[in-house]
Amino acid sequence: MKKYSICFISFFFLFFFMGMNFFLTIYFIMKNMVLFLEWEVISLNSMSVVMTILLDWMSLLFMMFVSLISSSVIYYSKSYMSSELNLNRFIYLVLMFVFSMMLLIISPNMISILLGWDGLGLVSYCLVIYYQNVKSYNAGMLTALSNRIGDVMILILISWMLNYGSWNYIFYMDFMSGDYSMKIIGVLVIIAAMTKSAQIPFSSWLPAAMAAPTPVSALVHSSTLVTAGVYLLIRFNNLLVDMFFFKYLLLISGLTMMMAGISANYEFDLKKIIALSTLSQLGLMMSILSMGFYDLAFFHLLTHAMFKALLFMCAGVIIHMMNDSQDIRMMGGVSLYIPLTSLCMNISNLALCGIPFLAGFYSKDMILEMVSMSNLNLMIFYLYYFSTGLTMFYTIRLLMYLMVNDFNLAVIYNLYDEDYGMLKSMMILLFMSLISGSFLSWLIFYCPYMIYLPFSLKMMVIYVSVLGAFMGYLISMMNIYSVNKFMMTYYLSYFFVTMWFMPSLSTYGLNYFFLNYSQKLFKNIDLGWSEYYSGQGIYNIIKYNSVVYYVYQMNNFKIYLFSFILWVLFMIMVIMI
């Protein structure tokens, strides 16, 4: 019991904190309140170190969701990580991760944002390398170094804000928005958010971070690490909304959304498919944010957090059952053995697709209808709807492989009853995945969005969803060999599985070839010429020469006479020349 005490304490603390935040959110929305707290930590001569906290409905609501998901994840970890010797260490790391995120949420000050931002990066590295092997280490380094780029952008941003005399960005965003320095600050914020939320070209770290334990994946991909960039842009929205660079972000996030959707259809690793679906949804949030609808982005961020955490938890149970195999080709008929987990998985997957009256429907449908109503070019419109169809495509494919296909005896089934500890935490999130969409749409929006569109545009979401579902069914169930053959063409599949060669361009391209060059230097210089001409090499040369000289010094008459004749011949040649 002592082993699990930290789990229960953390769970109850976070759950209580979630309830407190819920009532505070309701109160702040009713009163239309914003609370700005300043605490002077130290004052020395004319210098003072001040800790600032911003409490408004947005930060309180986000903290409520973070604490709800993290409490469920910690309760889930009690069962999932039960064989772990250092369970307390794992729980402490998760708590540090959550507190870093909360510091980021309530900070209106760039210095404290940096502390939360860097805390997320550092603890995520510790969690990704938690299972200590080469793959985890490489994934951890990729995650940490990709996120370092964003940290550096925040550091440069802090130095640029010295122009204004304070790091409380909230003071300057409105009346300094036309200032040149503020434009540079805006660009730095966008680049920092792109690294944290894994937009092109920083996408390769997000699937790699799947080396972390599944409870960490559930936390990272729902409400903490990857959403930090989106949340930062929501906070800076007033400054960025008129910037030209925001148009680039719209294109990049749209491409990220499409790239992740296509890659998920070629992937066979269960956790990587769900990670790529996260990347697709992040692209959706960033793109609608780039169009200026920060409230819709925040709405989708919260609803997505619920069903994505649930999806990862279900994946964790299935991986346990499959004797730690993650390949979906080895699975099938799961619903016969773990019906409640399969129910949770199906509902969270359907919420991801935007099936009516589940959590994802309210935010996703509203986003797509606002896109249809906006004055956009055809390419962005196509990216939105094509990506929506792809979401349905890979979801149906996943459900077919897991639930509908027969088990193919490729791995040993670890047949067991469902763990009640895991189920209880999943049921909390299942309930939220059902009601959070409608609950938030009443809570966040003062007046409902009424969107009038032609019938064809109004039905467009349903058209692409049905088409995507049909394609997913064809690819996974029916033996259309020509389609499968085309899908699995080696170079085409390699292009899509590697996310448009993203790791080669952004990771190996920047470090592998340089490190490979240093390996060649090491081999040819350190182990080559320098070995030959120094140390042991010089010893061998001197030893060999001393043996030759020793033969001369033996006073052998024949050798002496022969060398004398050679010397005379050499002298004659020199004289003649």
C-alpha positions, 0 to 999 in steps of 0.5 A: 500500500505504501507503494501506491500512496503517492498515486492516491494523494496526487489523484485526490489533490488534482481532482480537488483542484479541478473541482475548485477551478470549475467553480471559479471558472463559472464565477469568473464567467458570470462576473466577467472578472480578470484577476491580475496578482503581483507578488514582490519576491525580493526588492534590492535597491532599485531592482525588484523581482516580481511574480505575476499571476493572471487568472481569467476564465480561460486560464482557469478553464484550461487548468481545470481540464489539465488537472482532470486529465492528469488526475485520471492519468495518475490513477491509471498509472497505478495499474499500468505501471504496477510492475515498475520498481520506481513508481514514485519517481514516475509520479513525481516526474508527472507532477512536475510536468503538470505543475510546469504546464500550470505555471505556463497557463497562469503566467502573463510574464515572459520570464515565468512563461520561460520557466514553465516552457523550459520545465515542460521541455526538461521533464518531457526529456526525462519522461521520454527516456524513462525506459532506458534503451537506445531508441528512447535515448534517441527519441528523447534527444530529438524531442529535447533539441527540437524544443530547444529551438523554441526555448531559444526563441523565447530567450531572444523574445525576452531580450527584445522586450527589454525595449519596453521596460517590463516583461508583462507582455499583456501591457503592451500588446494593444497599444504597441501592436504597430511597433517594429519591435512588437512585430519581431516579438510576434514572429518569435512567438510564432516560431516558438509555438511551431516547435512546441506544437510540432508544425512543419518543419519541426514535426519529427519529434512528435511521433518519436516521443512515443517511446515514453510510457503510455500514461505520459503519451496520454498526458503529453498529447492531450493537454500539456506539452503539445498544446503549450504552443497553441495556448501561447498563440491564443494569449498573443492573439491580439498582437498577431492577428494582423501580421503577414507571418500569420498567413504563412502559419495558416499554410504551414499548419494546413500542410501539417494537418494533411501530412499527418493524416496521410502518414497515419494511413500508412503507419502500423504502430498503434501509438504512432497512429494516435500521435499522428492524429494529434499532429493533425488536430494540432494543425487544425487548431493552429490553422483556425487560430491563424484565421483569427478565431482564437475562441474556436481554437481554444474550444477545440483544444479542450474538447480534443484533450478529453478524447485524445487522453482516453484514446491513449489510455485504451491503447495502453490497455490493448498493448498490455493485452497484446503482450507489449506488441504495438503492431496493429497487423498483429491484432484483431477481435479485441472487442470480444475480450475487453468490451468496456475498453473497446467501447471507450476506444470506439467512442473516443475515435468517433469523437475524434472524427466529429460524429454528431453530439460527441465532444469533437463534433461541436468544435470541429463542425463549427471550425469547418463551417467558419472556414466555409463562410470565410473568404479563403482561397481554394487551396486552404479550403481543400486542405481543411476538408481533405484532412477531415476526410483523412481523419475518418479514413485512418480512424475506420482503418484502425477500428477495422484492424483492432475490432472487426478483423479476426485475431491472426495468432501473430502474438500471444494473447495475454487474456485477462479481465479488464483492470478496474483501476484503469477502467475507473479513470477511463470512465471519467474521461469517457463521460467528459468525451460525451458531454464536454462539447455541449457543456463548453459550447454553452460555457464559452460562447456568450451567444451561439454562432449562427452559420448560414451556408448553401446546402452543399457547403453545409453537407460538405463535412458529411460528404468528406467524412462518409467518403473517408470512412468508405475508403478506410473500410476498403483499404482495411477489409476488402482484398482490393489488391491493386489498391493495396499494391498501390498503397504499399509501393515501397518508395511511396509508402516510405515517403508518407511513413517518414512524414514527407522525409521530415526526419531526414530533412530536419534531424539527420540532415542537420546532425547525422551528416556532420557527425558522420564527417567527424567519424571520418575524421576520427577514423582517418586522422586520429586512428589513421595518420596520427596513429602512424606518425605519433605514439606507437607508429613512431616507435615502430618506425624507429625500431625498424630503422634501428634494425636496418642500421644494426645490420650495417653495423655488423661490419659485414665486408660484403655489405660495406663494399656494396654500399661503397660502390653505390656511393661512388656511382652516386657521386659520379652521377652527381658530377656528370649532371 
